[in-house]
Amino acid sequence: MGRREELGELLRPDGTVLLTVECQQGVVGPDGALPELAAVARGSGALANVARLVDAAHGAGVQVMHAVAERRPDGRGANDNARLFRAAARLPVQQHSGSTAVRVAEPIPVADEDLVVRRLHGLSPLAGTDVDALLRNLGCRTLVVTGVSANVAVPNAVFDAVNLGYTVVVPRDAIAGVPADYTAAMIRHTLALVATLATTDDLLAAWKAPRRPSAGGRG
């Protein structure tokens, strides 16, 4: 089996979920809390590629899940046990629950069938959230991880998913971090050891390809 066929099997719509990580207006939007990260996510094409993947997933019948990080205005339940959390609490734009900052950012399309999972604590979309239970109920075997940042949340999501038994696919042109060259180093020296690497175009091709019947007869 060639790489294209192997990737196609990994990405079968009936066993795949596409996860977007912190692709919210207050993080990657033009007026967000982290302008350097937003600039890299947009300038590199990563955010546009996330949007392309979400659109293709909708068309192929792949479940889409958006992981959003937010904070209550009173900070109740939020972490303060690391410098990152303390710095985030002082930023001029806050990821407050119910605000525009925690809406999924354009140009990513959000469909009625998408799941949006919000967390008030921690560094990972999976740790202490509903994501794992939802993935299992959906019959997920392969999790496609996209979004930001390659510094913290994306590798956390990948590690947690692998530890929980999922096969992870990372489209390397659909994640971003700061500085820009750090993302390539993270992919090469860390994510490549635990995830299947691909490109956005690879995934689009897999989801457009004719499906071979599985052993159970599902198309």
N, C-alpha and C positions, 0 to 999 in steps of 0.2 A: 504494500500500500504506500503510495507516494504521500508527500507532505500535504498536498491539497486535499486528498481523500481523507487522510488522518484528521486534519483540522475540521473537515466537514462532518466527520463522525463525532468529534468532540462537541461540535456546535449545533447538534441536532436541536431544532426548536422545542421539541417536547421534553428536553432535559436540560435546557440552558436558561439562565437568567442573566440579564445585563444590568449591572449595578453602576450607577453614577454616584460618585463620592464628593460631597460638599460642593456640587456645582450650583451654588445658590448666589443670589444677587449680592448679598453682603460679603461674599468671598471673591467671586470672579466677575462681578458686575463692574461697570465703569465707575461707580461711586461707592465701591465696597471698602471694607476695612483694610484690605491688603492690596494696595495698588500695584506693588511690584509683582506679586503672584498673579494678579488679574492680567497685567500686561503680558507676562510670559505665557499664560494660558491662552490668551487671545492671539498674541503675536506669533506664537509657534504653530498655530492652527489646531492645538489640542482641543480647545473648546468646540471649535467647528466640527472636528472629527467626532467628538462625543455626540453632537447633534446629529451627524450623519448616521452614526451607529444606532441611536435611539429611533430615528426615522425608519431605518432598515429593519430594526427589530420589530417595530409595530407592523410593518408590512409582511414580515416572515412569520408572525405569530410567536415571537420570542417575548417572554415576560420581561418587563422593564421595572426596576426598582430604583428609587431615588433616595439616597441616604443624606439626610440633612442634619447639620449640627446647629443647635440653638441653645438659648439661655433664657431663663425666666428673668424679668426685669429686677426681681429681688435677689437673683443669684442663688436661690434655694436649690440645693441638690447638685450644684456645679462643683467641679474639682478646683482646688487651689493648691494642690500639692506638687506643682511644677512651675517653672518660670514661664512656660508657654501660656498656661492658664491665667496667671497673674497679669501677664502682658496683654492678653486678649481682653481682660476685664477693663483695661484702661483705654482701649482703642476708641476713636471717635464714633465709629459705626459699630453698633452692637447687634448680635444675631438674636434679637429678642423674639420669643415665640409670638406668632401672629403678625409680625411686621413684614414689610416688603423684603427685608434683608434675607429672610429664610424661604423666599419663593425660589423655585428652580429658575435659573438664569436663562435669558435668551442667548443663543437661538435654539436652545434645546426644547423640542416639543414634548408636551405632557398630555398623554391620552387618559381617557376615563378609566381604562383598565390598568394603568400604572399604579404601583404601590409606592407610597411615600412614607418612609420610616424616619422618625425624628428622635434624636437623643439629646439629653440634657447633661451628659457627663462623658468623661473619658476621651480616648484618642481614636477609637475604632468604631466603625459602623456596625460591627458584629458583636463586640463584647458587651454583654448586659442589655442587649436590645432584642426586638422581636425578629431580627433578620434571619437567624438560623432556623427558628421554628417555621417561619414563612417559607423559606427555601425548601425545607423538607416537605412541607405540605404541598408545595408546587411540584414536587418530584425533581427538584434540581440536582443535577450531577456535575454540571460545569458552570462555574461562575465567571463571567467576564467583568473585570474590574477596570473602571475608567475614572477620570476626574483628577482631583487635587487633594492633598499635595503629595508629590513624590517624596517629600521630606518625612512626613509623619503618617497621615491618614491612609494613603494608598498602601504602603508596605504593611501597616497594621492590618488592613483589610485582607491583604493577600495571605499573610501569615496565619491569621485567625481562620480564614476559610480552609487553608491547607490542613491546619491542625484539626479542623472539624470534619475532614474527609472529602472535601470538594476538590475537584480538579479546577485549577484557576488558569484562565487565559488573560493575558495583559496585552492589549493593543498599544504598542510602545509609543505611537504617535497620538494617543488619546489620553495621556497623563502629563502632568506638568508639575514642576517644583521650582524653587529658587535656591541658588542662582540657576540659570537655564541649563548650564552644563552639568549640574548635579544630577538631573534626571537621567541622562545617559549613563552616568557612573552607577547610579542606583540600579538601573535596569541590568547593566552588564555584570556587575559584581554581586548583586543580591537577588533581584527578582528572577533572573535567568536560572537560578539554582532551584527555584521552587515552583515556577509558573511556566506555562507555555507562552512564548512570545510570538506576536504576530503584528500585522499592521491593520489599520482600518480597512484598507482595500481587501485584505485577505478575508476579513470577516464579512464584508459586503458580498464578496464572491461566494463565500460558503452559504450565506443565507439566500442567495439568488439561484444557487445550483439546484437541479432536480434532485428530489429526495429519493434515496433507495429505501425500499421497505425494510424495517428492522426485523429482527428474529421474531418479534411478537406480532408482526403484520401491520404495525402502525406506519403510516406514511411520513 
